[in-house]
Amino acid sequence: MKENINKSLSRYKPKNNFIVLVVSLLVLLSLLPQILMAISKDTNTVLGTVYGKVTDEEGIGIPAVLRFISPESDIFETHYTDWLGGFELHLPATRYTIEIMHGPEYEIARSSFTLVPNEKKKLTFSLSRLYDLSKIGWFGGDAHLHSSYSDGSDDVALVALAAISNGLSWAFLTDHNTVEGHSEWLAARRFLLSSTLLEQKQQFIAIPGEEITTELGHFNVAGNRELVGWTPSKGSEDLKRIFSEAVLKSSITIVNHPFAPDNLGYKNWELINFFNALEVWNGRYPPYMMENYEAMSFWFELLNQGMKIAGISGTDCHDITGEPYGSLSIAPSNVIIDYFPISSDFFDEHEAEFRSWFRSGLYPGNPRVYVNTPVLNEFNVLGALSRGNCFITNGPLVLVNIDDKGPGEVIPVIETKKLELDIKIMSNQPLSKIIIIQGGRIVKEKKLAGLTDYVTKVDIDPNIGDWIIVQVFGNYPLFAMTNPIYLDSDVQEVTSKVKIIGPESTLIYNGSVKVVSKTPNAMNALIQACIISGNSWREMGGLIVEIAGYEMQKSAGWMYEVNGEIPTVGAKDYFLKDGDEVVWYWSSW
């Protein structure tokens, strides 16, 4: 395993901050002739103004992304509306194609126009919502964003605006080794939830986080209100302390860009079990290429070893306009080769993919993670990510299930029972193919020939492999991938009735749950009930210390009974049978 983990990435050259600075200057120098040509004629007449508004189909203003592309003058710029969908921009006078976007659940509006010097041109756009995944419990977000509090270009308010404009329902702010931006980030959440600005059509959960940045690698924690101490003075042992501190602060942990060069990559794989998720798609690299290919391959290896770890994406966005990627889309080949850096042979082979990827942009939500949870809140987002109840995408929406169990869940394998994979794909852009991977092998491939919506059922042979992933492709770099659905012949499925009663007889939950486990127990039943109802829970050492915000006290706490009797063992050790009735209740002592 170590040979695979530490294998040489021979097609890449080493990269450091000095090279990044030099290459950034080269990008600007490569564009200097066009810039000088644009302004040399008459600085008073080269600019025009475009203004207007973006609304939904009901005429209500929505924040959106505006991308201006001019093949005539090599201009490629990304802008945003204000919170009400309005915009006024001063641009060089030339011919443009404009794209207006509000995430993959909305249509992409396009229009071409010519802006003449000193003209003030009005543009209005109405975006139709094609899909509404929130109605079925799917919410898109970005698990890796930076602001000016570390090495990002934009203040927190602009990062929040960009996230909302791209149709995100949640996002992590993960500045390097600092939580200084948390108060502003959480204020954005309060503002959006308390205002009628978005007519309650789009909730947004701003979740605090931190990118732990060390010489041993980078990883995100999310959910922490306070700084997680990051200095690894004692090497791996101190990393264990960081993990423990993150857990105590109700955080989840994510390996960032694990195969990036130098100290950006992660090196302490003996501690992989401490992580909840692996960033298999970092937005600063092309999808399923380079470092992202290495990360995805390694993830498949972990899954084949029986490890259930979530695979997620994060944009790692440092500039909401997507720079320097917009400039790189029109930069000379040698500038691109030096920027990453990559070999000239590798770039020549993949130049079309690189330039298409640059043109697609790097901004909050591209790519994004969709989590599955019945109620959108911080606790549920973190829980869904840690369980792998999610898929990753830069456009296609892909929903899969077996017997109504989706990504991150386990399916009991029974010899006499047929397994059928249900697949539903939706996209606001044409698709090319779908691939089903089982146990690391491609077991089925289907060409989609430009379809945007596709539904199918596929028979599954559990003997081929014990996990299943679906990948969806369009014109590069359009891509989506689910987390695994796991197949296990050793697990059991038990249906139990669960009731949760809080202080003063407050009914928190009352219904049936299905527990799938090798040892279905009363703790599993409680967790399933909390997931279904969108309530939080916290367990320490086998003891439930909090449910739905009610925390254990010195004189009161949580108890449970099964079929009207108080068990003599802890909830993890009480194994359930079909039809058992479990009651969790608040009790004084």
C-alpha positions in Angstrom: 0.0 0.0 0.0 2.8 2.4 0.9 4.4 1.9 -2.5 1.2 2.9 -4.2 0.7 5.9 -1.9 4.2 7.3 -2.2 4.7 6.5 -5.9 6.5 9.1 -8.0 4.4 11.6 -9.9 7.0 11.7 -12.6 5.0 13.8 -15.1 5.0 16.8 -12.8 7.9 19.1 -11.9 8.2 20.6 -8.4 6.3 23.8 -7.7 6.8 26.5 -5.2 5.4 30.0 -4.4 8.1 31.7 -6.3 7.2 29.8 -9.5 3.5 30.7 -8.9 4.4 34.4 -8.7 6.6 34.2 -11.8 4.0 32.4 -13.8 1.2 34.8 -12.7 3.4 37.6 -14.1 3.9 35.6 -17.3 0.1 35.3 -17.7 -0.3 39.1 -17.4 2.6 39.7 -19.8 1.1 37.3 -22.3 -2.1 39.4 -22.3 -0.4 42.7 -22.3 -0.5 43.2 -26.1 -4.3 42.8 -26.2 -4.7 45.1 -23.2 -2.5 47.8 -24.7 -4.3 47.5 -28.0 -7.7 47.9 -26.3 -6.7 51.1 -24.5 -4.2 52.7 -26.8 -6.7 54.2 -29.3 -8.7 56.5 -27.0 -9.1 55.8 -23.3 -12.3 58.0 -23.3 -14.1 55.9 -25.8 -13.1 52.3 -25.4 -15.6 51.6 -22.6 -19.3 51.0 -22.6 -21.8 50.2 -19.9 -24.0 47.2 -19.5 -26.7 47.2 -16.8 -29.9 45.3 -16.0 -31.3 42.6 -13.9 -31.6 38.8 -13.5 -34.9 37.4 -12.3 -36.5 34.0 -11.9 -39.6 33.0 -14.0 -41.8 34.8 -11.6 -40.0 38.1 -12.1 -38.2 38.0 -8.7 -34.6 39.2 -8.7 -32.0 36.6 -7.9 -28.3 36.9 -7.5 -26.5 35.3 -10.4 -23.1 34.8 -12.2 -22.4 36.8 -15.3 -19.6 35.6 -17.6 -18.5 37.8 -20.5 -16.6 36.2 -23.4 -15.3 38.0 -26.4 -13.4 35.9 -29.0 -12.7 39.1 -30.9 -10.6 40.7 -28.2 -9.7 37.7 -26.0 -11.7 39.0 -23.0 -13.0 36.5 -20.6 -14.4 38.0 -17.4 -16.6 36.7 -14.5 -18.9 39.2 -12.6 -21.7 38.9 -10.2 -25.0 40.7 -9.7 -25.9 42.3 -6.4 -28.1 40.5 -3.9 -31.3 41.6 -5.8 -30.0 40.4 -9.2 -29.1 43.9 -10.4 -25.8 44.8 -12.2 -24.0 47.7 -13.9 -20.6 47.0 -15.4 -18.2 49.1 -17.4 -16.5 46.9 -20.1 -14.3 47.4 -23.1 -16.3 48.1 -26.2 -16.4 44.9 -28.3 -18.6 42.0 -29.2 -19.6 39.7 -26.4 -21.3 36.5 -25.6 -22.7 36.6 -22.1 -23.6 33.6 -20.0 -25.9 33.9 -16.9 -25.9 31.1 -14.4 -27.4 30.3 -11.0 -26.2 26.7 -10.5 -27.0 23.4 -12.2 -30.7 23.4 -11.2 -31.3 26.4 -13.4 -31.1 26.9 -17.1 -28.0 28.7 -18.5 -29.1 31.8 -20.4 -26.9 33.0 -23.3 -27.0 36.1 -25.4 -24.6 37.8 -27.9 -24.3 41.6 -28.3 -22.0 44.3 -29.5 -21.0 47.0 -27.0 -20.0 50.3 -28.7 -17.9 53.1 -27.1 -19.9 55.1 -24.6 -23.0 53.1 -25.1 -25.2 52.2 -22.1 -26.9 48.9 -22.9 -29.7 47.4 -20.9 -29.9 43.6 -20.6 -32.5 41.7 -18.7 -32.6 37.9 -18.2 -35.1 35.5 -16.7 -33.8 32.1 -15.6 -36.1 29.1 -15.4 -35.6 26.6 -12.7 -35.3 23.2 -14.4 -35.0 21.0 -11.2 -35.6 21.5 -7.5 -33.5 18.9 -5.6 -34.3 20.5 -2.3 -37.8 19.1 -2.5 -36.4 15.6 -2.3 -33.7 16.4 0.3 -30.6 17.2 -1.8 -28.6 20.4 -1.1 -25.6 21.6 -3.0 -22.6 23.2 -1.3 -18.9 24.0 -1.4 -16.6 22.3 1.2 -13.5 24.4 0.5 -13.5 28.2 0.2 -11.0 31.0 1.1 -11.3 34.7 1.8 -9.0 37.6 2.4 -8.5 36.5 6.0 -5.9 34.1 4.6 -4.7 34.0 1.0 -8.0 34.6 -0.8 -8.7 37.7 -2.9 -12.2 38.6 -1.6 -13.8 39.6 1.6 -16.2 37.3 3.4 -19.3 39.2 2.1 -18.3 38.7 -1.5 -17.6 35.0 -1.0 -21.1 34.7 0.5 -22.6 36.6 -2.5 -20.7 34.4 -4.9 -21.9 31.2 -3.2 -25.5 32.3 -3.3 -25.2 33.5 -6.9 -24.0 30.0 -7.9 -27.1 28.5 -6.3 -25.4 26.9 -3.3 -27.4 25.9 -0.2 -24.4 25.7 2.2 -20.6 26.3 2.2 -17.6 26.1 4.4 -15.2 29.0 4.9 -11.8 27.4 5.4 -9.1 30.0 5.7 -5.6 28.8 6.5 -5.0 28.4 10.3 -7.4 31.1 11.2 -11.1 31.6 12.2 -11.0 35.4 12.1 -13.7 35.4 9.3 -16.2 33.3 11.2 -18.2 36.2 12.7 -18.8 37.7 9.3 -19.5 34.3 7.7 -22.1 33.4 10.4 -23.6 36.9 10.0 -24.2 36.2 6.3 -26.2 33.1 7.4 -28.3 35.2 9.9 -28.9 37.9 7.3 -30.1 35.4 4.7 -32.4 33.5 7.0 -33.9 36.5 8.5 -34.6 38.5 5.3 -37.1 38.2 2.6 -34.5 39.0 0.1 -34.6 35.7 -1.6 -38.3 35.1 -0.9 -37.3 32.0 1.1 -36.7 30.2 -2.2 -33.1 29.5 -1.4 -31.7 28.8 2.1 -28.0 29.2 2.7 -26.2 27.7 5.6 -22.8 29.4 6.2 -20.7 26.8 8.1 -17.5 27.8 9.8 -14.3 25.9 9.1 -10.5 26.0 9.0 -7.8 24.6 6.7 -5.2 23.1 9.0 -2.1 23.9 7.0 1.1 22.1 8.0 4.3 20.7 6.5 2.7 17.3 6.9 -0.2 18.2 4.6 -3.4 20.2 4.5 -6.8 19.2 5.8 -10.1 20.9 6.5 -12.1 20.9 9.7 -15.6 22.1 9.5 -18.2 23.0 12.2 -15.7 24.5 14.6 -16.4 27.9 16.2 -13.0 28.2 17.7 -9.5 27.8 16.3 -8.2 24.3 16.2 -4.5 24.4 17.2 -2.5 23.5 14.1 1.2 23.4 14.8 2.4 19.8 14.4 5.5 20.2 16.5 5.5 16.5 17.4 4.8 15.2 14.0 2.1 12.4 13.6 1.5 12.4 17.4 0.5 16.0 17.3 -1.7 15.4 14.3 -3.7 12.9 16.5 -4.1 15.8 19.0 -5.4 18.0 16.3 -8.0 15.3 15.3 -9.1 14.9 18.9 -9.5 18.7 19.3 -11.5 18.8 16.1 -13.9 16.1 17.4 -14.3 17.9 20.7 -15.3 21.0 18.8 -18.0 19.0 16.8 -16.0 19.2 13.6 -15.5 16.8 10.8 -12.1 16.3 9.1 -11.3 16.2 5.4 -8.0 15.4 3.6 -7.4 18.3 1.1 -5.8 17.8 -2.4 -4.0 14.7 -1.1 -1.7 14.2 -4.1 -0.8 17.9 -4.8 3.0 18.5 -5.1 5.3 19.5 -2.2 3.7 20.4 1.2 0.3 20.9 -0.4 -0.2 17.1 -0.5 -0.9 14.8 2.5 1.8 12.5 3.8 0.5 10.7 7.0 -1.6 8.0 5.5 -1.2 5.8 8.6 -3.8 8.3 10.2 -6.3 8.0 7.4 -8.9 6.4 9.7 -9.1 9.7 11.6 -10.7 11.4 8.6 -14.3 11.6 7.6 -13.7 12.4 4.0 -11.2 12.6 1.2 -11.1 15.4 -1.3 -11.0 13.4 -4.5 -11.8 16.4 -6.7 -10.0 19.7 -6.0 -11.3 22.5 -8.2 -7.8 23.9 -8.9 -7.0 20.8 -10.9 -8.9 19.3 -13.9 -11.5 16.7 -13.0 -10.2 13.1 -13.1 -6.8 14.2 -14.3 -3.5 14.9 -12.6 -3.7 15.1 -8.8 -7.5 14.4 -8.9 -6.9 11.2 -10.8 -4.3 10.1 -8.2 -6.8 10.9 -5.4 -9.7 9.1 -7.0 -7.6 6.0 -7.7 -6.3 6.0 -4.1 -9.9 6.4 -2.9 -11.0 3.3 -4.9 -8.1 1.4 -3.3 -9.3 2.3 0.2 -12.8 1.3 -0.6 -11.5 -2.1 -1.9 -9.7 -2.5 1.5 -13.1 -2.2 3.2 -12.7 1.4 4.4 -15.9 3.4 4.2 -14.6 7.0 3.7 -16.6 9.6 1.8 -15.2 11.1 -1.4 -16.0 14.7 -1.8 -15.1 17.8 -3.9 -14.1 21.3 -3.0 -13.3 24.2 -5.2 -10.4 25.5 -3.1 -11.5 28.9 -4.6 -9.3 31.8 -3.7 -10.8 34.3 -6.2 -14.5 34.4 -6.9 -13.8 35.7 -10.5 -11.9 32.4 -11.2 -8.6 34.0 -11.9 -6.0 33.1 -13.1 -8.0 30.4 -14.9 -9.9 32.9 -17.1 -6.6 34.3 -18.3 -5.1 30.9 -18.7 -7.9 29.9 -21.1 -6.3 32.3 -23.7 -2.7 32.1 -22.5 0.2 30.6 -24.6 0.9 27.0 -24.1 4.3 27.6 -22.4 2.6 29.8 -19.7 0.1 27.0 -18.9 2.9 24.4 -18.8 4.9 26.4 -16.4 1.9 27.3 -14.2 1.0 23.8 -13.0 3.8 22.7 -13.9 3.4 19.7 -16.4 5.4 18.3 -19.1 5.0 19.6 -22.7 4.0 16.1 -23.9 1.3 15.8 -21.3 -0.1 19.3 -22.2 0.0 18.6 -25.9 -2.0 15.4 -25.4 -4.6 17.1 -23.3 -4.6 20.8 -24.5 -8.3 20.7 -25.6 -9.3 19.4 -22.1 -7.2 22.0 -20.3 -8.6 25.0 -22.3 -12.2 23.7 -21.9 -11.6 23.4 -18.2 -10.2 26.9 -17.9 -13.2 28.3 -19.8 -15.6 26.5 -17.5 -14.3 28.7 -14.6 -13.2 28.2 -11.0 -15.7 29.8 -8.7 -17.7 28.8 -5.6 -19.7 25.7 -6.4 -17.8 24.6 -9.5 -17.4 21.7 -8.5 -19.9 21.2 -5.7 -21.1 18.5 -3.3 -24.8 17.6 -3.0 -25.7 16.1 0.4 -28.8 14.1 1.2 -30.6 15.2 4.3 -34.3 15.7 5.1 -33.7 19.0 6.9 -31.1 21.6 5.9 -29.0 22.6 8.9 -25.3 22.6 9.8 -25.4 19.4 11.8 -27.1 17.5 9.0 -24.8 18.7 6.4 -21.7 17.6 8.4 -23.3 14.3 9.2 -24.3 13.6 5.5 -20.8 14.4 4.4 -19.2 12.2 7.0 -21.5 9.3 6.1 -21.0 9.7 2.3 -24.6 10.5 1.7 -23.6 12.7 -1.3 -22.5 13.1 -4.9 -20.0 15.5 -6.5 -20.6 17.4 -9.7 -19.9 20.5 -11.8 -23.2 20.2 -13.5 -25.0 16.8 -13.9 -27.4 15.8 -11.1 -27.2 12.1 -10.5 -29.5 10.2 -8.1 -29.0 6.5 -7.5 -30.5 4.0 -5.1 -30.9 0.3 -4.5 -34.1 -0.5 -2.5 -34.4 3.2 -1.7 -30.9 3.3 -0.1 -28.5 5.7 -1.7 -24.9 6.7 -1.5 -23.2 6.0 1.8 -25.7 3.4 2.8 -25.4 -0.4 3.1 -27.6 -2.9 1.3 -28.0 -6.4 2.8 -27.2 -9.0 0.2 -29.6 -12.0 0.3 -29.1 -14.8 -2.2 -32.7 -15.0 -3.2 -33.2 -11.3 -3.6 -32.6 -9.5 -6.9 -30.6 -6.2 -6.6 -31.5 -3.4 -9.0 -29.8 0.0 -9.3 -32.1 2.9 -10.0 -30.4 5.8 -11.8 -31.9 9.2 -12.6 -29.8 11.9 -14.3 -30.7 15.5 -14.9 -28.6 18.2 -16.5 -28.8 21.7 -17.9 -26.1 20.7 -20.5 -25.8 17.8 -22.9 -24.3 14.5 -21.6 -22.2 12.0 -23.4 -22.1 8.8 -21.3 -22.7 7.1 -18.0 -20.3 4.6 -16.3 -21.1 2.1 -13.5 -18.1 1.1 -11.4 -18.3 -1.9 -9.0 -15.4 -2.8 -6.8 -13.1 -0.6 -8.8 -14.0 -2.1 -12.2 -16.2 -0.7 -15.0 -19.2 -3.1 -15.2 -21.4 -1.1 -17.5 -21.1 1.9 -19.9 -23.9 3.6 -21.8 -23.6 6.4 -24.3 -26.1 9.2 -23.8 -25.6 11.0 -27.1 -26.4 14.6 -25.9 -29.4 13.7 -23.7 -30.0 16.0 -20.7 -32.3 13.7 -18.8 -31.9 9.9 -18.4 -33.6 7.3 -16.3 -32.7 3.6 -16.2 -32.5 0.4 -14.0 -29.5 -1.9 -13.9 -29.3 -5.4 -12.5 -26.5 -5.7 -10.0 -24.4 -8.9 -9.4 -23.1 -8.6 -5.8 -20.3 -11.2 -6.6 -18.5 -8.6 -8.7 -17.7 -6.2 -5.9 -19.1 -4.8 -2.7 -19.4 -1.1 -3.6 -21.0 0.7 -6.5 -20.3 4.2 -7.9 -22.0 5.9 -10.9 -20.0 8.4 -13.0 -21.6 10.8 -15.5 -19.8 12.6 -18.3 -20.5 15.4 -20.8 -18.2 17.5 -23.0 -15.1 18.0 -20.9 -14.9 19.0 -18.1 -18.6 18.2 -17.4 -18.6 15.4 -14.8 -20.4 14.0 -11.8 -19.8 11.0 -9.5 -21.7 9.4 -6.6 -20.4 8.1 -3.4 -20.6 4.3 -3.0 -23.6 2.3 -2.2 -22.2 -0.6 -0.2 -23.2 -4.3 -0.6 -22.7 -6.6 2.4 -23.9 -10.2 2.9 -23.1 -10.0 6.7 -25.5 -7.2 7.6 -29.1 -7.5 8.8 -32.0 -5.2 8.2 -34.4 -4.7 11.2 -37.5 -2.5 11.3 -38.1 -0.9 14.7 -40.6 1.6 16.0 -38.8 4.6 17.7 -40.2 7.3 19.9 -38.1 10.2 21.3 -39.6 12.2 24.1 -37.8 15.3 25.4 -38.2 17.4 28.6 -41.8 18.3 29.5 -43.0 15.4 27.4 -42.0 17.1 24.1 -42.4 14.7 21.3 -39.3 14.9 19.1 -39.9 11.8 16.9 -42.4 9.0 16.6 -42.2 6.6 13.6 -40.6 3.5 12.1 -37.0 3.2 11.1 -34.9 0.6 9.2 -31.6 -0.4 10.8 -29.0 -2.0 8.6 -26.0 -3.3 10.5 -24.1 -6.4 11.4 -25.4 -5.8 14.9 -28.6 -3.8 14.7 -28.9 -2.1 18.1 -30.9 0.6 20.0 -28.2 3.2 19.3 -28.5 2.6 15.5 -32.3 3.0 15.8 -31.9 6.4 17.6 -29.4 7.6 15.0 -31.7 6.6 12.1 -34.6 8.4 13.8 -32.5 11.6 14.2 -31.4 11.5 10.6 -35.0 11.1 9.4 -36.3 13.9 11.6 -33.3 16.2 11.0 -32.4 16.3 14.7 -28.9 16.4 16.2 -27.5 13.7 18.5 -24.1 13.3 20.3 -22.7 10.2 21.8 -19.6 9.8 24.0 -18.3 6.4 25.1 -21.5 4.7 24.3 -23.6 7.2 26.2 -26.0 9.6 24.6 -25.3 13.1 25.9 -27.4 15.2 23.6 -30.5 14.8 21.4 -32.2 17.7 19.5 -30.2 20.2 21.5 -31.1 18.8 24.9 -27.8 18.1 26.6 -27.2 15.8 29.6 -27.1 17.6 32.9 -25.9 16.6 36.4 -29.5 15.7 37.5 -31.1 14.7 34.2 -30.3 13.1 30.9 -31.3 10.5 28.3 -32.6 7.0 29.0 -34.1 4.3 26.8 -36.4 1.4 27.0 -37.3 -1.5 24.7 -40.8 -2.9 24.5 -41.7 -1.2 27.8 -38.7 -2.5 29.8 -35.4 -0.8 30.8 -32.5 -2.9 29.5 -29.6 -3.8 31.7 -27.0 -3.0 29.0 -26.0 0.1 27.0 -27.8 1.0 23.8 -24.9 -0.2 21.6 -25.2 -3.7 23.3 -28.9 -4.1 23.0 -29.5 -6.0 19.7 -32.9 -5.4 18.1 -35.4 -7.8 16.5 -38.0 -6.9 13.9 -40.9 -5.0 15.5 -39.1 -4.0 18.7 -40.3 -0.7 20.1 -37.6 1.7 21.3 -38.4 4.7 23.4 -35.7 7.4 24.2 -36.8 9.8 26.9 -35.6 12.6 29.1 -35.3 11.6 32.7 -34.4 13.3 36.0 -32.4 11.4 38.7 
